């Protein structure tokens, strides 16, 4: 009789232990877990118990000890699913990937736009103060204005990552893509350095969003440089105006020699890029289309009409920008 009672007690105890071992977490929805540098399983378990979703901090610590998983915490943000047991939670903490976030620098935008994107990105550590062109130039070791030196792309990061890390990453990508494009360049181009090609690529990026036109646009500008003609491109003037530009480019703006980016008054390339150039624009600048066109005008549907002579160009201007200007006219594609 005593043996039977003892056996029953042992069976009940074993069943209880198994039940306790496999008790699930109390969260009915996914829970965000944040592990920071210096956190331990002990202090996090106590916090989770206070938060109400971990049944017992002591049980979790015991499970970790028995399973030899006391060092499972890794810095990061994690989304804990519903219904895990203690042992499953320990496995999750040891193997789960941290929650990731992303931000994007868009082709054709400027450094000031990228600064706003960085400042508004959630959960990034703002370790560059103040965040401006000067501090960015110092960070990436650029002598002069850093416009154009960040590569337009989508960047993945985790909570707590530093802004400086993403800036250096974007700069490294631009260096890599520019160097690759430079090595594959066509001979005989009027660039003395990869930087000048970057400046040209930024102009091509701003002049058209139609992919098949990039090389032809670049060809026009390259031929103008080779013939010692002015580039005469509106986006450079607009860039040089900065905040003074209010959406309406006027004749006095085109006559302003004090604007160093005014390619209507200054020959050659402007002193800096005017936007973030993507790989397609870099390739176009370094492998421009052959031809003899020297002019182009927006047709109003996002594409351009290319001309060989000034006379032909003036006719195209009258056709597309004077006589046929309609309410839905646009110089860039939708």
SVG drawing of the C-alpha trace seen along z (x, -y; Angstrom):
<svg xmlns="http://www.w3.org/2000/svg" viewBox="-5 -89 47 91">
<polyline fill="none" stroke="black" stroke-width="0.4" points="0.0,0.0 2.8,-2.4 4.6,-1.6 1.5,-2.3 1.0,-5.6 4.6,-6.5 4.4,-5.6 1.3,-7.7 3.0,-10.6 6.1,-10.3 3.9,-10.0 1.9,-13.1 5.1,-15.0 6.6,-14.0 3.4,-15.0 3.3,-18.3 7.0,-18.9 6.4,-18.2 3.3,-20.4 5.3,-23.2 8.2,-22.7 5.9,-23.1 3.8,-25.9 3.4,-28.5 4.1,-32.2 1.0,-34.3 1.2,-36.7 -1.9,-36.6 -0.2,-38.8 3.3,-39.1 5.6,-40.8 8.4,-43.2 11.6,-42.3 14.5,-44.7 17.9,-43.4 20.5,-46.1 24.2,-45.9 24.8,-44.7 21.4,-42.9 21.4,-39.5 18.9,-36.7 18.3,-37.3 17.3,-40.9 15.4,-40.5 13.4,-37.5 12.4,-39.6 11.3,-42.4 9.3,-40.0 7.6,-38.6 6.7,-42.1 5.4,-42.8 3.0,-39.9 3.7,-37.6 6.5,-35.4 4.9,-33.0 8.1,-32.7 11.5,-34.2 12.9,-31.6 11.6,-28.7 13.1,-30.3 16.5,-30.6 16.3,-27.0 15.5,-25.9 18.4,-27.9 20.7,-26.3 19.5,-22.7 19.7,-23.3 23.0,-25.1 21.5,-28.2 22.3,-30.9 24.1,-33.0 21.4,-33.3 20.8,-37.0 22.0,-38.9 21.6,-42.7 18.7,-43.6 14.9,-44.0 12.8,-40.8 9.2,-39.9 8.2,-37.1 5.4,-34.9 2.5,-33.6 2.5,-30.3 6.2,-29.5 7.2,-27.4 10.2,-28.4 12.6,-26.0 11.2,-27.3 11.7,-30.9 15.4,-30.1 15.8,-28.6 14.1,-31.7 16.5,-34.0 19.5,-32.1 18.5,-31.9 16.0,-34.6 16.9,-37.4 16.5,-40.9 13.7,-43.1 15.0,-45.2 14.1,-48.6 14.8,-50.2 15.3,-53.7 15.9,-54.7 17.8,-57.4 16.1,-58.1 17.9,-58.8 17.8,-62.4 17.3,-63.7 19.9,-65.9 21.9,-65.6 19.5,-67.8 16.8,-65.2 19.0,-62.4 19.6,-64.3 15.8,-64.5 15.4,-60.8 18.1,-60.0 16.7,-62.4 13.2,-60.9 14.2,-57.2 12.9,-55.4 15.2,-53.8 18.5,-55.2 21.0,-56.5 21.6,-60.2 25.4,-60.1 26.2,-62.9 25.3,-66.3 24.6,-68.5 23.8,-66.5 24.7,-68.7 26.9,-68.8 30.0,-69.8 29.7,-67.0 29.0,-64.5 32.0,-65.7 34.2,-65.2 32.7,-61.7 33.4,-60.4 36.7,-62.3 35.6,-64.5 37.4,-67.7 34.6,-70.0 30.9,-69.6 29.7,-66.0 26.8,-66.4 26.4,-63.3 28.8,-61.1 26.0,-58.9 24.7,-56.1 20.9,-56.1 19.7,-52.8 17.6,-51.0 19.5,-50.4 18.6,-47.9 19.4,-48.6 18.5,-47.4 17.3,-49.4 20.1,-51.3 22.3,-51.3 24.2,-54.6 23.5,-57.2 27.2,-57.4 27.3,-53.7 24.6,-54.1 26.3,-57.3 29.6,-55.4 27.9,-52.5 26.2,-54.7 29.5,-56.4 31.2,-53.1 28.6,-51.9 29.0,-55.1 32.8,-54.7 32.4,-51.1 29.8,-51.8 31.7,-54.9 35.0,-53.0 33.3,-50.1 31.7,-52.4 34.9,-54.4 36.9,-51.2 34.3,-50.3 34.3,-53.8 34.5,-54.6 37.8,-56.1 38.1,-59.8 35.7,-61.3 36.2,-64.8 36.6,-63.9 39.8,-64.3 38.7,-62.2 35.9,-59.9 34.5,-62.9 33.8,-64.8 32.0,-61.7 30.0,-61.8 29.0,-65.4 27.9,-64.6 25.9,-61.6 24.0,-63.8 23.0,-66.1 21.9,-63.2 19.9,-61.9 18.1,-65.2 17.5,-65.8 15.5,-62.6 13.7,-59.8 13.3,-57.9 15.8,-55.0 16.5,-54.7 17.3,-58.5 20.1,-58.6 22.9,-57.7 21.6,-60.0 21.3,-62.9 24.9,-62.2 26.0,-62.1 24.6,-65.6 26.4,-67.0 29.7,-65.2 29.7,-66.7 29.0,-70.1 32.0,-69.8 34.2,-68.6 33.1,-71.6 33.7,-74.0 30.0,-74.9 28.2,-75.7 26.0,-72.9 23.0,-75.2 21.0,-72.9 18.3,-74.2 18.8,-71.7 22.3,-73.0 20.9,-76.6 18.1,-75.4 20.5,-73.6 22.7,-76.6 19.7,-78.8 19.0,-76.6 16.1,-77.9 15.8,-80.9 14.2,-78.8 10.4,-78.9 9.4,-76.7 9.8,-79.3 13.1,-79.7 13.4,-83.2 15.7,-84.9 17.5,-86.8 18.4,-83.4 19.9,-82.3 21.9,-85.5 23.3,-85.3 27.1,-84.8 27.4,-84.7 25.7,-81.3 28.6,-78.9 26.3,-76.2 24.8,-78.4 25.8,-76.5 24.3,-79.2 27.1,-81.5 29.9,-79.2 31.5,-76.8 32.4,-73.2 30.9,-71.1 29.5,-72.7 31.7,-72.5 29.8,-69.7 27.2,-67.1 23.6,-68.4 21.9,-65.2 22.3,-61.5 23.1,-59.6 22.2,-55.9 24.2,-53.2 22.3,-53.7 23.2,-57.4 26.8,-56.6 27.0,-54.1 25.4,-56.6 27.8,-59.4 30.7,-57.1 29.3,-55.3 27.3,-58.1 25.5,-57.4 27.2,-58.2 25.7,-60.8 25.8,-64.4 22.8,-65.9 23.7,-69.0 20.2,-70.0 17.1,-68.6 13.8,-69.8 11.1,-68.2 8.1,-67.0 5.6,-67.1 5.2,-63.4 8.3,-62.8 10.6,-62.2 12.7,-64.7 13.2,-65.7 16.9,-65.8 18.2,-68.2 21.5,-68.5 21.3,-72.2 20.1,-75.3 17.6,-76.0 16.0,-72.6 16.1,-73.0 14.3,-76.3 11.6,-74.8 11.2,-72.0 10.9,-74.5 8.1,-76.3 6.4,-73.0 6.6,-71.4 6.8,-74.2 4.9,-77.1 2.2,-76.0 1.3,-72.7 1.8,-73.4 -1.3,-71.8 -2.6,-71.5 -1.1,-68.1 2.3,-69.1 5.2,-67.7 8.9,-67.6 9.4,-64.4 7.6,-61.0 4.8,-60.3"/>
</svg>
